[in-house]
């Protein structure tokens, strides 16, 4: 899955989908897809990622208390 880094606008390949979907995980492993060479994996804060369309990640992926309505 590819998301977008909000700061740079570059594509980020998500390497750990399980962590992306887990709201208790604040970071996810991925790598930038920019340039011709494959980039090294890095940790990305979920708050700095979004969909390529510009939409934010779903709350159920980022907020462990999303079911409590708080």
N, C-alpha and C positions, 0 to 999 in steps of 0.2 A: 504494500500500500504506500502511496505517496501523499505526503502532506506538504504544506508550505511554511517555511520559516517566516514569521511575521516581520521580523526586522529586515532581513535581506531580500525577501521575496523568492529565494531559491527553493527548489524542490528538495524534499528530504525523504529518503526511502526509509520506512519504518522497518526495523529488523526484528522487533519483538512485539507482535500484535497482542499477545496476552497481556503485557504490561500496558499497552495503549488502552485496552478495554477495561483494565482494573482501576477503579476510581481511587484506590488507596496508594497507587503509584504516582508520584509527582513528576517522574522523569521516564523517558523511554529511550532505548538505544536506536540509533539510526545513523544515516550518513548522507551528506550533501550530494546532490547530483548536479554538479556545475563543472564546466570544463570537460576535458577529454579523459582525464585520469580518474579512476575510481578513488574516492576519498576514504580515509580511515573512519571506522565507526566512532561515534561520540554519543554522549548523553545529552538529550534535549529536554528542556522543561516543557511540559504539556501546555503551559500558559503561553509559550512562545510559538506554538504551532497552530495551524488552522487548515481548513480545506483549501484546495487551489481556487475555489470559487470565492474565497474571502470569508466564508462562514466560520464561526468558532466551532471548536469540538463540542460534542454533546455533553451536557452537564453530567450525565450518568457515567461518562468516562473520566471526569475530572473532580467530582465532588463526592466524597464518601457518604455524605449525609443527604444525598439527593432525594432519597425516599421519604425522609422526614419532613420535606417541604420547607426546610430552613435554609 
